[in-house]
Amino acid sequence: QVQLVESGGGLVQPGGSLRLSCVASGTATAFILNTMRWYRQAPGKQRELVASITGTGTIIYGDSVKGRFTISRDNPKKTVYLQMNSLKSEDTAVYYCNAQRGIASSAWWGQGTQVTVSS
């Protein structure tokens, strides 16, 4: 069982930046096997994949954030980050951290952290 704790959300003006962090429980040995993802969900909207990073560093971004967001991970710290730049009001959502070990494996979710982009 993996516990994920997100942090770093808050209120930011359009054009600003935030960095989200997600810290996983368990061992670093286990963490490195996980594909880590960030999802987000805005009110009235479907859950959306923001970014994904495998244990070996392969990265996928959602179309809406390409060129603005950067996902990274620090395996010894069991942490995945989402650097969000050039934020828009459309980025307002609850952002969730997700971990999965293998395609057929269960996925684990954090509680989420609120990001609000507003002037």
C-alpha positions in Angstrom: 0.0 0.0 0.0 1.3 3.4 -1.0 0.4 6.6 0.6 0.9 9.8 -1.4 0.8 13.3 0.1 0.6 16.3 -2.2 1.7 19.9 -1.2 2.4 23.2 -2.8 -1.0 24.3 -4.0 -2.4 27.7 -3.5 -3.5 30.9 -5.0 -1.4 32.4 -7.8 -2.0 35.2 -10.4 -2.2 34.4 -14.1 1.3 34.1 -15.5 2.7 33.0 -12.2 4.3 29.8 -11.1 3.8 27.1 -8.5 5.7 23.9 -7.7 3.7 20.9 -6.5 5.3 18.1 -4.5 4.2 14.5 -3.9 5.9 12.4 -1.3 5.4 8.6 -1.3 5.5 6.3 1.6 7.4 3.1 1.5 11.0 2.4 0.5 13.0 4.1 -2.2 13.6 0.7 -3.8 9.8 0.3 -4.3 9.4 4.0 -5.4 11.8 3.7 -8.3 9.5 1.0 -9.8 6.5 3.3 -9.9 5.3 5.4 -12.8 4.2 8.7 -11.2 1.5 10.9 -12.6 -0.2 14.1 -11.9 -3.9 14.4 -12.7 -6.2 17.4 -12.2 -9.9 17.8 -12.0 -11.7 21.1 -12.3 -15.4 21.6 -11.2 -17.7 20.1 -13.7 -14.8 18.6 -15.7 -13.5 15.2 -16.3 -10.3 14.1 -14.6 -7.4 15.0 -16.9 -3.9 13.6 -17.1 -1.4 16.4 -16.6 1.9 14.6 -16.8 3.5 11.2 -16.3 7.0 10.1 -15.5 8.3 6.5 -15.4 10.9 5.1 -13.1 13.5 5.5 -15.9 12.5 9.0 -16.8 10.2 8.7 -19.7 7.8 11.6 -19.7 4.4 12.3 -21.1 2.5 15.6 -20.9 -1.1 16.4 -21.5 -1.7 18.7 -24.5 -3.0 21.5 -22.4 0.2 21.9 -20.4 2.9 21.2 -22.9 5.6 23.8 -22.8 4.5 25.2 -19.5 4.7 22.4 -16.9 7.6 20.2 -16.1 7.4 16.9 -14.2 10.4 15.5 -12.4 11.3 13.0 -9.7 13.8 12.5 -7.0 13.9 8.8 -6.3 16.0 8.8 -3.2 13.5 11.3 -1.7 10.6 9.3 -3.0 9.2 12.6 -4.4 7.7 13.7 -7.7 7.4 17.3 -8.6 5.3 19.4 -11.0 6.7 22.7 -11.8 3.9 24.9 -13.2 4.8 28.0 -15.1 2.8 30.6 -17.1 -0.3 29.6 -15.2 -3.7 30.3 -16.6 -7.1 30.5 -15.1 -7.9 27.3 -16.9 -5.3 25.5 -14.8 -7.5 26.0 -11.7 -8.2 22.5 -10.4 -7.5 20.0 -7.7 -4.2 18.3 -8.6 -3.8 14.7 -7.6 -0.7 12.6 -7.4 -0.9 9.0 -8.7 1.4 6.0 -8.5 1.3 2.8 -10.4 3.7 -0.2 -10.6 3.1 -1.8 -14.0 0.3 -1.5 -16.5 -1.8 -4.2 -14.7 -1.1 -2.9 -11.2 -3.3 -1.0 -8.9 -3.0 2.8 -8.9 -2.7 4.8 -5.7 -4.0 8.3 -5.2 -3.2 11.2 -3.0 -5.7 13.5 -1.3 -5.1 16.3 -3.8 -4.0 19.9 -3.5 -6.0 22.9 -4.7 -4.5 25.2 -7.3 -6.3 28.4 -8.0 -5.2 30.8 -10.7 -6.9 34.1 -10.4 -6.2 37.8 -10.4 
